[in-house]
Amino acid sequence: MAEHKEKVSSEGFSGGYDNRVETRREHADIHGSSAGISSHRRPSMTPEEIARRNLNAKLANPLAGYSHAELEEMGSEYAEKYVQGDESDIIAFRKGAVLAQDPLKYADLPMLDAEDKTVLHKEFEHRWTQPRLLYLVIVLCSTAAAVQGMDETVVNGAQLFYTKQFGIHGKDPRSTWLTGLVNAAPYLCCALIGCWLTVPLNHFFGRRGTIFITCLISAVTCFWQGFTNTWWHLFIARFCLGLGIGPKSATVPIYAAETTPPAIRGAMVMMWQMWTAFGIMVGYAADLAFFKIPDKPGIVGLNWRLMLGSAMLPAVIVCCFVYMCPESPRWYMSKGRHSQAYKAMCRLRYTKVQAARDVFYMHTLLEAESHMILGQSKLKEMFAVPRNRRALIGSEIVMFMQQFCGVNVIAYYSSAIFEDSGFSNVDALAASFGFGVINFLFALPAVYTIDTFGRRNLLLTTFPLMAIFLFFTGFSFFIPDDEAHHNARIGCIAAGIYLFGVVYSPGEGPVPFTYSAEAYPLYIRSYGMSLATATTWFFNFVLSITWPSLQAAFTTQGAFSWYAGWNIVGFFLVLFFVPETKGRTLEELDQVFSVPTRVHAAYGARQIPYFFRRYILWQDVQPEILYERDDVIYEDSTFQGETEVKSERRV
């Protein structure tokens, strides 16, 4: 396999240290990636597999294999060439370059003094002890997530009123489809236009600029919605709202990841989901707060107009202080503005050594990415390579099921559903607010359960429960709506919806984005996440536009049963086609997704009797281990399906 060694461009860093990639590093990249694969199962790897394993290993840690002396020299040369700082900055980069190779081993580095080690110890052992400016970034990202949640749910209560005012409140096909179209307008825009604006907006305006522009669009369109007087005018305003929702949903998590230190980066990704749930709750609260606002002379429907307009408040707050936060250092780096990247990072860290560590690592990673050349387009690699295709299938399943589990039926139409069940208007809004509170509160444990219980286990546990609670909710509509059964009817319907929220929030709520972000190999991850985001917004649109017509055609009982059935389908899709990714290294994820699909499906089928014997009969049976490193089964076709290309051209 030595003949397939990685080739790195000698134009890398242009500072003299780019061609120091030694044979031992190349050897480690190749042979370390394949460690643990039984030789009798797979005697050798193809050039394509070697190239991709090298590429992933390179992106996982582009500094692997260098000695401390080499790293110190590389850090010094980088600082002198790009940062143009004083002697303290050069010293910081000498230390930071060594530290970047393995940040957790700071205690073993002799070049770090006691003060450096104290700060680094605090960073990892007390991870929420961070500079004040970083907390401002966290507040910014949390408020932007709340904007997202409010944008999605204020329409829930407003539709109780504007549908009547605009003449689309009936059960006839025209009314049901137009009601769905108006509600779904932002998500149609997200899927068709908004998501695809993310790259150009970030390219030209940076992370802060994109957040400012999208929140400004959200504020203006929310204000605009309050002045509409026809359904089609409201549709146009809400469609334009999607221009703010789409790019913001992709940019804010990226900004959070690029500004926060590694110790809290994963938690920040989870916080996007959590604070979106908070915004959903606040949207319901706004509906309830403005319910009894009376009309003024010359203004019809002041209450629903204030409901829709209230979502502009958090967007305006974000616009006011977004430029108080520094720009993403990685964005500066991508523009070749190294000095500004370092200054921004210094504002986000306690010491220059921490800033130098993160800036130097960003630079080496960007250099590694820029010189990775494959034999075919990355988009084609997503579909043509079986390992990548299996990751795509798993990601698309969980993204699709995030919508078709039925949660956004409740998020967008719960007030109308509660009204149909026998609640008064104000009680329906109060019940919707209760769902929002549950959705937020039960999203909090997900920060813990997603890394302990596991992604796949969470989904396999919650899908059957969501199906049960949706069936329960739908069948509760069979309870007669008369005086004798009124309380039982509305109590059962509310209980079913609330229990659904309890099991959704730690399962299908946080898992899809987390799973999609880690399933793909690093070199195509941005493409995979773009597809995942577009998928969730498209099916969000499908769900939103079809619910009123589905409810009219199937009855409420049938419509809830339809989505309960999809949860059963989702359980089996996850069981057969979605591998577990919790706690896996990059190398182990390559092995997990290299298991042939039919092998994993057969493994999933064997888990059914295991679950029955273990958790129903309480027998002492041991689970089957499919992903044990020495027993991973590979097929010769795993990394085939594309034109043969010389390894020198691939990496």
N, C-alpha and C positions, 0 to 999 in steps of 0.2 A: 504493500500500500504506500510505500515511501514515494513511489513515482507520482502520486497524486497530491503531493504536498502543496500547501496553499501558497499562492503567489500574491505578493502585496506590492502595489505600485511604489516605485522609489520616489514618486512625487508627493507622497503622503503629506508630511507636515512641513516640508520645505525648510526644515530647521536642522537637518543633520542627523536626527534620531529616528527617522521613519524607516530606514533600512536595517534596523537592528533586530528585526524579527528572526530569531535564531532557530536552528534546526530543532532544538529541544522543544521549542514552543509549538512548531508545526507538528512535530511528532505527538505532542500531548493533545493538540486539537483533534488530530485524526484518531489516535488510538484511545484517548480518554473518552471520546464521544461514543465509541463503540464498546467500551468496557462493559462486561457483564453479559454480552450476547453469546450464547453457547456456540462454539465453533462447529459442533456437529450439526447444529440447526442451520447455520449460515456461515459457510466457510470463508466468504469474502464479501466485501461491499462493492457496489458498483461505483464508478466515478461520480455519478449523479448524487448518490447517497453521501459519499465522502465530502463532496463540495458543499452540500447543504448542511451537513453536520458541522463542517468547518465554519461555514458562514454563521450559523447559529451560535457556535462557541465563541467566535470572534466578537459578535455583537453582545454576547452575554458578559464578556469581560475582555475588552481589547488590550488590556495591560497585562494579561496573564503571560508568564514566562520571562519577564524582565527582572534583572537583579535590582536591588535597592540603589546601587551606585548609578546604574543606567537611568533609573527613574528620576533620581535627583538631578542628573545632568539634563534630562529631557524637560523637567519642570523649569529649570533655570533658563534653558534656551527658549522655551515657550514664553516665559515672562519677559525676557529681554526683547524678543521679537514682536510680541503682540500687545502686551499689557503696558509697557513703557512706564513702569512705576518706579518707586525708590527701592533701596536695598532691602527694606522690610518685606516688600512684595515679592522680591526674588527669593528671599529665604522662605516665605510662606509657600511659594510654588515648589521649592525643593522638597519641603515637607509634605505638601499636599499631593504631589505626584506619587510619592511612596504610599501615602495613606490611601489614595484612590484605588490602589491595586486590591486592597482588602480592608475596608474601613473598620471592620470589627476587631482587627488585630492591632489596634492602636497602642495597647499596653505593652506590646513587644517591640516597639520601634524606638531605638535609642536616640534618634535625632529629635524626638519630641520631648519638650521639657515638661515639668510637673504641671504648669498652668495649662498647657495644651491638653494633657491627658485628663485633667480635671474637667475641662469643658467638654471633651469628647465623651467622657464617662457620663456626664450629665445628659448629653444628647441622646445616648442609647438607653440609659437606665431610668431617666426621668424624661421621657420623650416629649411630653407636653410642656416642658420648660423651654420656651422658645422666645426669641426677640419680639418686642411689641409689634413691630411692623409686620412680622409674619402672622400674628394674630389678626391684624387688619386684613391681610390677604384671605385668611380663613373666613372672616366676617363677610368679605366681598363675595367669595364663592358661595357661602351659605345663603346670602341675600339673593344672589343671582338664581340659585336653585329655587328659592321661595317664589321668585318672579315666575319661574317656569310652572310651579304648582298652581299659583293663583290664576295664571293665564288659562290653565286647563279647566278649572272647576267653577269659576264665578258664573259661567254660562248655565251651570246646573240649576240654580235657583231662578236666574233671569228668564229661562225658557218657559217657566210657569206663566209668565205675563206677556212677553213679546209675541209668543205664538198666537195668542188670542188677539192681540192688537194688530198683527199682520195677517190675520185670517188663515193661519196654517195649523190650527190646534185640533182639527178633526182627525178621524180615523180613516178617512179616504186616502187612496194611494198618493194623490198629489200632496196632501198635507204631511203625511208621514215621511215621504221622500224629501220634501223641502226642509222639514225640521231636521232630519238627519244631515242634509247637505250643509245647512247653516252651521250646525254644531261641528261637523267634520272639516270645515273649510281650512282651518290652520294646518291640519295634518295632511291634507291634500297638497298644500303649498310646501310643507316640509319635505314630503316624499318626492315631489316633482322639481322643486327649485331650491328650497331653503338649505337642505343638507349639502347640496352641491356648491353652495356659495361659501362654505366653510373655508376651503383651501384658498380661493382668491382673496377673501376678506382678511384672513390671517397673513397672507403673503404681503399685502399692501399696507395693512393697518396695524399688524401685530396683535398680540392677545388682548391687551388692554383696549386697543382701538376697536376690535371686533366686539368685545363685551359692551363697550360704550354704545356702538352703533346698534347692536341688536336690542339692548335695553331701551335705547331711544325709540327704536321702531316699536317695541312693545308698549312703551308709554303713549306714543302718539296714536297707535291703532286702538288701544284700550279707550283713550279719550274719544276717538273717532266713533267707536261703537255706541257711545252714549248719545250720539246725535243722529242716528239713523232712523228712518221712518218707513222703510220697506224691507221685505225679507232679502231682496237682492242687494240692497245697499249694505245691510248688515253682513251678508255673505262676502262682499268685496272687502269690507273692513276686516273681517275675521280671516279671510284669505291672506291679506297683507300681514296679519299678525304672525303667520307662519314664517315670514321672512326673518322675524326676530327669534322665534322659538327654535328653528332648525339649527342655524350656526351657533347659537348660544349653548345648546345642549351638547354640542361636540367640543366647543372651545373652553368652557369653564373647567371641566375635568382635566383637560390638557394643561391649562394654566396652573391649576392646583398642583398637578404632578411635577411640573417643571420648576416650581418655586419652593416646594416643601422638601425637607431633608428625607432621606430614605426611611428613617425610623417611623414617620407618620404618613408616608405617601399612600400606603394602602388604605389607611383609615380615612384619608381625604377623599379617595374615590368612593368609599362607602357613604361618606357624608353627603355627596351629591344626591344620592337616593334618599337619604334620611331627611334632608332639608327640602327636597322636592315634596316629600310627604307632608312636611310641615306647611309648605305653601298651599298644598291641597286643602289642609285643614283650615288655614286662614281664609281661603276662598269660600269655603262653606260658612265660616263665621261672618264674612262680609255679606253674604246672601241673607243671613239671618238678621244682621244688624240693620240692613236697609229695607227689610220687608215692609214695615209699617210706615214708611215715608209717604206722606200724601202727595198727590199731584198739585202743582202750582198752576196759576192761571196761564194758559197757553202752552203748558207742558203736560203731555199725556205719557204715563208710564215712567214717572221720575224714579220710582224705586228700582226697576230693572236697569235703568240707565246708570244709576249710581253703582249698582252691583257690578256691571261690566266695566265701568270707569275706574272702580276702586283698585283694580289690578295694576293701574299705572303707578301707584304710590311706591311700592318697593323698587320698581324699575327706575323711577326718578331718583330714589336714594342711591342706587348703584351708580347712576350717571354722575351724581354729585361727588362721589369719593373714589371712583375707580382710578383716577389719575393721581391720587395720593399714594397708591401702591406702585411699586417698581414694575417695569416691563419684565417679561419672562427672559431670564439670562440665555436660555437656549434659543429663543427667537433672535436675540441680538447676535448670538454666535452664528446662526444660520445666515445672517446678513454680513458676516465678516467683521462685526463690530465688537471685537474681543474686549477692549478696554471698558466699554459700557457694560458688557456682560459681567465683568469682574466687579465693577462698581455696584451694579444692581445686586449681585450676590452678596457682597459685603454688607449691604443694608439688610439682608435676610438671614444673616448668620451672626453669631457672637464674635467670631474671630476671623482673621484673614486666612488662617490655615484651613478652616472649614470651607470658606469661600473658594480658596485656591483648589482644594480637593475636588469640589463639585464642578468648578469651571473646567479644570484640566480633564476630568473624566468626560464631561460633555463634549469637549473638543476632540478627544481621541475617539469617542463613539461616533461623532459626526464624520470624522475622517474615515473611519472604518466603513460606515454606511455608504459614503460617497464613492468608495472604490470597490464596492461589491458589484460585480457585473455577472449576471446569469445568462444562460444561453437562450432564454426566451423571456417574454414579458412576465412581470410579477403577477399581473392579473390572470394570465394563462396558467401560471404555476398553481394558483389557488384551485383550479379545477382539474388540471392534467396530472398532478402528483397525488397519488392515493393518500399519503400522510396528511397533506394539506386539505384534500377533499373531505376526509373524515372529520377534521377540525371544523370545516365549513358546515358540514351536515349537523354536527352537534351544536354549533353556534346558532345556526338558522332555526333549529328545532326549538331551542330555549327562547329565542327572540320571538318567533312566531307564537309560541304558547304563552308568552307574557301578555299578548293581546287576546288570544283566543281562549284563555282561561276565563275570560269574561269580566275582569276587574274593571275595565274602563266603561263597561255598561253601567256599573254602579257609580263610578266616578263622575260620569257625565249625565246620567239620567236618574240618579237615586231619588231626587225630589219628586219627579214625575211618577216613579215606581211607588214610592211611599204614598203619594196622593191617590194613585189607583187602588192601593190596598185599603184605603179608608181613612188615612190621616187628613187633617185639615192642612191648608197650605203652610201655615207657620209651623205646625207640628212636623210636616214633611221636611222642612228646612232644618229643623232642630234634629231630626233623626239623621239627616245627611251629615250634619256637623258631628254627630256621634260617630258615624263611620269614619270621618276624617281624623278624629281623635284616636280611634283604634288603629287606623292605618299608620299614624305617626308613632304612637307608643310602641307598637309591636314591631316597628322597623328598628328600634333601638337594640334589641337583643341580637339582631342579625350581624352586628359588628363582631360579636363573639361566636355565634353558632356557625357562620359561614366558613370559619377556619378550624372549627373543632368537629362539628357534625359532618361537614363535607357538602359540596355542591350537589352531587348526584343524590346523596341520601336525603338531603332536604327536599329535593324535588319529588323523589319517590314516596316520601312521607306525606307531603302536602297536597299532591295532585289528587289522590283518592279522597282526602278530607275536603278539598274544595269541591269535588264532584258531589259528595254527600250533602254539603251545605247548600249548594245550588239546587239540587233536587229538592231538598227540604224547603228552600225558599219558594221555588216554583209551585210545589204541591200545596204549600200553605195558602195559595190563592184559591184552592178548592173549598176552603172553609167558608161557609156562608157569610155574606156581609150583612148581617142583621144585628139587631140590638143584643140578642142573646150571645152571639159569637164574635161580636166586634173586637173585644179586647184580646180574645184568643187569636183572632186572625192577624191583627196588626202586631201582636207580640211575637208570634211565630215568624212572620215575615222579617221583622226587625232583627230577631235573634239569628235567623239564617244568614242575613246579610252581614251582621256583625261578626259571626263566627267565621264566615268566609274571609273577612278582612283580617282576622286574627291569624289564620294560617297562610294567607297570601303574603303578608308583610315580611316574614322572615324567609320565605321560600322564593316564589316566582318574582317577588319584588326586587331583591338585590342580586339574585344569582345570575340572570342573563348577561348583564353588562360585565360583571366580574368574570364569568366563564368565557365570554367572547374575547375579553382582553388578554387572557392567558392561554387560550387553546391554540391560537395561530403561532407559527414560528415568528421570531422577531422581524425577519426580513420582509414579511408580507403583512405584518400586524395592522398597519395603518389602512391597508386595503380591506382587510377583513372587518375592521371596526367600522369603516365607512359603509360597507354592505350591511352590517348588523344594524347600524343606526337607521339606514334607509328602510330596512325590513320592518323594524318596529313602528316607524312612523306610517308606513304604507298600510300595515294591517290595523293600526290605530284608526286610520281614516276609514277602512272597510268596516270596522266594528261600529264606529260612530254613525256612519251614514245608513247602515242597514238596520240598526236596532229598532227604530220606530216601525218600520215596515215589517220586520221580523215579528215584532210583538203583535201587530195587527193580524198577520197571516197565521202565526202559530199559536196565538193567545199567549198571555204572560207565562202560563205554566209550561207551554211548549218551548217558548223562547229561552227560559232559564234552563230547561232540560237539554236544549241544544248545546249550550255552553258547558253544562255538566258532562254531557257526552264527550265533548272535546277534551275535558280534563282527564277522562278515562283514556282517550287516545294518547294524550300527552304522557300519561304514566307509562304506557307501553313503548312509546317512542324513546323516552329517556332510558327505560330499562334495556332496550335493545341497541340503541345507537349513540348514547351519550356516556362516554367514559368519565371516570372521576379524575379531577385535576388537583384536588386539595393537597397542598404540601409537596408538590412534585417539583423537582428541579427541571431546568430547561432540557437536559439530556433525557430525563425520565419521561417528560412529556412527548419527546420525539418517539420514544419506545411505546408509550401508551397508544398514541395515534397511529403507530405502525402495525398494531394488531389488526389483522384482516377483519372487515366488517362482519362477515359471517361467523367468525370465531367469537367476537364480542356479543353478537346477537344470541349465539348458543349459550354463552356464559350467562347472559341475562335471563334466558329461559330457565336455566338450572337454578337461578336464584329464587324463583317462585316457590318450589317445594322447600328450599332452605328456609325462606321466610316463614312458611307455614309451620314447619317443624320447630323452628327456633322460637317464634313469637306467639304461635297459637297453641301448639302442643307442649311448649316449654321443654323441648328436648335439648340435651347438651350436644349440639353438633357444631363443628368448626366451619367457618366460611371458607369458600374456595378462593385462593389467591391467584388472580389472573395476571397481575402486573409485576410479579416478582422479576427482578432484573435479569436473573440468569435463565429465566424460563420464558422470556418473551418470544413469541413465534413470529417469524418474518417470512414473507413470501418473496419470490424473485421479482414479482410484479409490483412490489410495494413502492419502489422509487423508479418505476418505468412509466412510459406513457408519453415521453417527449423525445424529440430528436436528439441523437447523441451529439454532445458538444465536448470538445477537449476541456479538461479540467483547468488548463491555464486560462481559458477565456471565461470560466465561470466565476472565479473569485479573484 
